[in-house]
Amino acid sequence: MVHVVRTTTVARPADDVIAYLSDFAHTVEWDPGTVRCERIGAGSIAVGAQWHNVSKVLGRETELTYTLKTMDAGHLVFVGTNKTATSTDDITVRPAGSGSEITYDATIEFNGLAKLAGPLMKIVFERLGNETVVGLRKVLGTP
């Protein structure tokens, strides 16, 4: 298992940040590992909405189907799955002055033989966590 938590502040108000982050397709704009992310289906974004995500880590592409599991005021949870891993992205957004504070809590559970890569992946995802903060601040503004 890999668990990475990052907290940062951005210039945009909390309601705008939640609206933006609730569309997981936007990860291509702020998540350094995301290569492509497309909504599956149509309609409004609500609990149960899904996205097909292609990420590149250590030079290898992996595909996950992400589902929006929680969508409350200031709180989003996305769970991505494939045969080798389950990734949970738990995002909390709070007002902070004229902007917002974002806490991004990512947990990746590996299945089968992929569990052996856990220690290496911890190092990789710690670095990606730092880059994610940079990406979020770039698209949502530095306070």
C-alpha positions as CSV (number, residue, x, y, z in Angstrom):
1,M,0.0,0.0,0.0
2,V,1.1,3.5,-0.8
3,H,-0.4,6.5,1.1
4,V,0.5,10.1,0.2
5,V,-1.1,13.3,1.7
6,R,-0.4,16.8,0.5
7,T,-2.1,20.1,1.6
8,T,-1.8,23.3,-0.4
9,T,-3.5,26.7,-0.7
10,V,-4.8,28.1,-4.0
11,A,-6.3,31.4,-5.0
12,R,-9.7,30.2,-6.2
13,P,-12.7,30.1,-3.8
14,A,-13.7,26.7,-2.4
15,D,-16.9,26.4,-4.4
16,D,-15.0,27.0,-7.7
17,V,-12.3,24.5,-6.7
18,I,-14.8,21.7,-5.8
19,A,-16.7,22.4,-9.1
20,Y,-13.5,22.1,-11.1
21,L,-12.1,19.0,-9.2
22,S,-15.4,17.2,-9.4
23,D,-14.8,16.6,-13.1
24,F,-12.0,14.0,-12.9
25,A,-11.2,14.7,-16.6
26,H,-9.4,17.8,-15.4
27,T,-6.6,15.6,-13.9
28,V,-4.8,16.0,-17.3
29,E,-4.3,19.6,-16.3
30,W,-2.8,19.2,-12.8
31,D,-1.8,15.5,-12.2
32,P,1.7,14.9,-13.6
33,G,1.0,11.2,-14.1
34,T,-2.2,11.5,-16.1
35,V,-1.8,11.1,-19.8
36,R,-5.6,11.0,-20.7
37,C,-8.8,11.1,-18.8
38,E,-12.2,10.9,-20.4
39,R,-15.7,10.8,-18.9
40,I,-17.6,7.6,-19.5
41,G,-21.2,8.3,-20.2
42,A,-23.1,11.6,-20.1
43,G,-25.2,13.6,-17.8
44,S,-24.4,15.7,-14.8
45,I,-21.4,14.9,-12.6
46,A,-22.8,13.1,-9.5
47,V,-22.0,10.1,-7.3
48,G,-21.6,7.1,-9.7
49,A,-20.0,9.1,-12.6
50,Q,-17.1,7.4,-14.1
51,W,-13.9,8.2,-16.1
52,H,-11.4,6.2,-18.1
53,N,-7.9,7.3,-16.9
54,V,-4.6,6.5,-18.5
55,S,-1.6,7.3,-16.3
56,K,2.1,6.9,-16.9
57,V,4.3,5.9,-14.0
58,L,8.0,4.8,-14.4
59,G,7.6,4.8,-18.1
60,R,4.6,2.4,-18.2
61,E,1.0,3.3,-18.9
62,T,-1.7,1.9,-16.8
63,E,-5.5,2.3,-17.2
64,L,-8.0,2.6,-14.4
65,T,-11.7,3.2,-14.3
66,Y,-12.5,5.9,-11.7
67,T,-15.8,6.3,-10.0
68,L,-17.0,9.3,-8.0
69,K,-18.0,7.7,-4.7
70,T,-18.5,10.9,-2.5
71,M,-19.5,14.3,-3.5
72,D,-20.3,16.5,-0.5
73,A,-19.8,20.2,0.2
74,G,-16.0,20.5,0.3
75,H,-15.3,16.7,-0.1
76,L,-14.8,14.4,-3.1
77,V,-13.7,10.8,-3.2
78,F,-12.8,9.0,-6.4
79,V,-11.9,5.3,-6.5
80,G,-10.0,3.9,-9.5
81,T,-9.6,0.2,-10.2
82,N,-7.9,-2.2,-12.5
83,K,-6.6,-5.8,-12.1
84,T,-3.4,-4.7,-10.3
85,A,-4.5,-1.8,-8.1
86,T,-7.2,0.2,-6.4
87,S,-6.5,3.9,-6.1
88,T,-8.5,6.2,-3.8
89,D,-8.2,9.9,-4.2
90,D,-9.8,11.7,-1.2
91,I,-10.0,15.5,-1.7
92,T,-11.1,18.0,0.9
93,V,-11.4,21.7,0.1
94,R,-11.9,24.4,2.8
95,P,-12.1,28.2,2.5
96,A,-8.8,29.9,3.4
97,G,-8.9,33.7,3.3
98,S,-9.9,34.7,-0.2
99,G,-8.9,31.3,-1.6
100,S,-9.0,27.7,-0.6
101,E,-7.0,25.0,1.2
102,I,-6.9,21.6,-0.6
103,T,-5.9,18.4,1.1
104,Y,-5.2,15.6,-1.4
105,D,-5.1,12.2,0.2
106,A,-4.1,9.3,-2.1
107,T,-4.0,5.7,-1.2
108,I,-3.0,3.0,-3.7
109,E,-3.6,-0.7,-2.8
110,F,-1.7,-3.1,-5.0
111,N,-3.1,-6.6,-5.8
112,G,-1.2,-9.9,-6.2
113,L,2.5,-9.7,-7.3
114,A,2.2,-5.9,-7.7
115,K,2.3,-5.7,-3.9
116,L,6.1,-6.4,-4.2
117,A,6.6,-3.0,-5.9
118,G,5.1,-1.2,-2.9
119,P,8.3,0.2,-1.4
120,L,9.5,1.5,-4.8
121,M,6.1,3.0,-5.6
122,K,6.0,4.8,-2.3
123,I,9.1,6.8,-3.4
124,V,7.6,7.4,-6.8
125,F,4.2,8.6,-5.5
126,E,5.8,10.9,-2.9
127,R,7.5,12.7,-5.8
128,L,4.3,12.7,-7.8
129,G,2.5,14.2,-4.7
130,N,4.9,17.1,-4.7
131,E,4.4,17.6,-8.5
132,T,0.6,17.4,-8.0
133,V,0.7,20.4,-5.6
134,V,2.6,22.3,-8.2
135,G,0.0,21.4,-10.8
136,L,-3.0,22.3,-8.6
137,R,-1.4,25.7,-7.8
138,K,-0.7,26.3,-11.5
139,V,-4.3,25.7,-12.6
140,L,-6.1,27.2,-9.6
141,G,-3.7,30.1,-8.8
142,T,-1.1,30.7,-6.2
143,P,-2.5,32.8,-3.3
